[in-house]
Amino acid sequence: MKRHVLIFGLAGGVLVILLKLIEYRFLVLEHSFELYGGLIALTFAVVGIWLGARITGRRRIVVVKEVAAPVASPVAIQGAMQGADSFALNERKRAELGITPRELEILGLVAQGLSNREIAGKLFVSENTVKTHCSRAFEKLGAKRRTQAVQLGKEFGLLSEMGRPNG
């Protein structure tokens, strides 16, 4: 009896395997275009990812460090800046033009010859933020170029001869 069960079990298993093989062949023959298209798309995706990683390289190392900076009061900062050069900010002109302290700070860094990227790195803001502040300050000063804005800032008493905002 056990022998018959074993034979029928093996025969049933072989028949199931044959049915699955026929189903697989039917699936492959019936949907070969879609299968090949999918395989080609998968191949191109893998090659594209590999090539992109190869071209851009994995050499980008980002190091983030926290640096403790001493906190100085605005009075100490103002005194230090006025001590560096004895020229006081023309606060009336700054208010009249509507230039914000941040715009004045960026204008001072422009006067020191820093690029937008360098200013952004120094102030920990994006380059677009620096461009926005610059364009607003230039508009308020009536300047078309960086050099013209710096010159007008000095003439209006907003920047010292060393290019630093005073006040």
C-alpha positions in Angstrom: 0.0 0.0 0.0 2.8 2.4 0.9 4.4 1.6 -2.4 1.3 2.6 -4.4 1.0 5.9 -2.5 4.6 6.6 -3.2 4.2 5.9 -7.0 1.0 7.9 -7.2 2.7 10.8 -5.3 5.7 10.7 -7.7 3.5 10.6 -10.7 1.4 13.4 -9.4 4.6 15.5 -8.7 5.9 14.9 -12.3 2.5 15.9 -13.7 2.5 19.1 -11.7 6.0 19.9 -12.8 4.9 19.3 -16.5 1.9 21.5 -16.1 4.0 24.3 -14.6 6.5 23.9 -17.4 3.7 24.2 -20.0 2.3 27.2 -18.2 5.7 28.8 -18.1 6.4 28.2 -21.8 2.9 29.6 -22.6 3.6 32.6 -20.5 7.0 33.2 -22.1 5.7 32.7 -25.6 2.6 34.7 -25.1 4.3 37.7 -23.3 7.8 37.5 -24.7 7.8 41.1 -25.9 6.9 42.5 -22.5 9.4 40.3 -20.7 12.2 41.2 -23.1 11.3 44.9 -22.8 11.3 44.6 -19.0 14.7 42.9 -19.1 16.2 45.5 -21.4 14.8 48.3 -19.2 16.2 46.7 -16.1 19.6 46.3 -17.7 19.7 49.9 -18.8 18.6 51.1 -15.3 21.4 49.1 -13.7 24.0 50.2 -16.2 22.8 53.8 -15.8 23.1 53.7 -12.0 26.5 52.1 -12.2 27.7 54.6 -14.8 26.3 57.6 -12.9 28.0 56.4 -9.7 31.2 55.9 -11.6 31.2 59.3 -13.3 30.3 61.3 -10.2 32.6 59.3 -8.1 32.2 58.3 -4.5 35.0 60.6 -3.4 32.8 63.2 -1.8 33.4 63.4 1.9 31.3 65.6 4.0 32.7 66.5 7.4 30.4 68.4 9.8 31.9 69.8 12.9 30.4 72.0 15.6 32.6 74.9 16.5 31.9 76.8 19.7 32.1 80.5 19.2 32.2 83.0 22.0 29.1 85.1 22.2 29.9 88.8 22.3 27.4 91.5 23.1 26.4 93.9 20.3 28.0 96.7 22.3 31.4 94.9 22.4 31.1 94.2 18.6 30.3 97.8 17.9 33.2 99.0 20.1 35.6 96.6 18.4 34.5 97.8 14.9 34.7 101.4 15.8 38.1 100.8 17.4 39.4 99.3 14.1 38.7 102.4 12.2 37.3 105.6 13.8 34.4 106.0 11.4 30.8 105.8 12.7 27.9 104.4 10.7 25.6 107.0 9.2 22.5 105.5 10.9 20.3 108.2 9.5 21.3 107.4 5.9 21.0 103.7 6.5 17.4 104.1 7.8 16.6 106.6 5.0 17.7 104.0 2.4 16.0 101.1 4.3 19.1 98.9 4.3 18.8 96.1 6.9 21.7 95.2 9.1 22.1 91.9 7.2 22.3 93.7 3.9 24.8 96.1 5.3 26.9 93.1 6.7 26.8 91.4 3.2 27.7 94.7 1.6 30.7 95.0 3.9 31.8 91.5 2.9 31.4 92.4 -0.8 33.6 95.4 -0.1 36.2 93.1 1.3 36.3 91.4 -2.1 34.5 88.1 -1.1 32.5 86.2 -3.7 28.9 85.3 -3.1 30.0 81.7 -2.4 32.6 82.8 0.1 30.1 85.1 1.8 27.6 82.3 2.0 30.2 80.0 3.6 31.2 82.7 6.1 27.6 83.5 7.2 26.3 79.9 7.0 23.6 80.8 4.5 22.9 79.7 1.0 24.4 81.4 -2.0 20.9 82.4 -3.2 20.3 84.1 0.1 23.4 86.2 -0.4 22.4 87.0 -4.0 18.9 88.1 -2.7 20.5 90.4 0.0 23.0 91.8 -2.5 20.3 92.6 -5.1 18.1 94.3 -2.5 21.0 96.4 -1.1 22.1 97.3 -4.7 18.6 98.3 -5.5 18.3 100.5 -2.4 21.6 102.1 -3.1 20.8 102.6 -6.8 23.8 100.6 -7.9 24.1 98.3 -10.9 27.4 96.6 -10.0 29.2 95.4 -6.9 32.0 98.0 -7.2 29.4 100.8 -7.6 27.5 99.5 -4.6 30.7 99.5 -2.5 31.6 103.0 -3.6 28.1 104.3 -2.8 28.2 102.6 0.6 31.4 104.5 1.4 30.1 107.8 0.1 26.9 107.4 2.2 28.9 106.6 5.3 27.7 103.0 5.5 31.1 101.4 5.0 34.5 102.4 6.2 37.5 102.8 3.9 38.5 99.3 4.9 35.1 97.9 3.6 33.7 97.1 7.0 30.2 98.2 8.0 30.4 100.6 10.9 28.2 100.6 13.8 
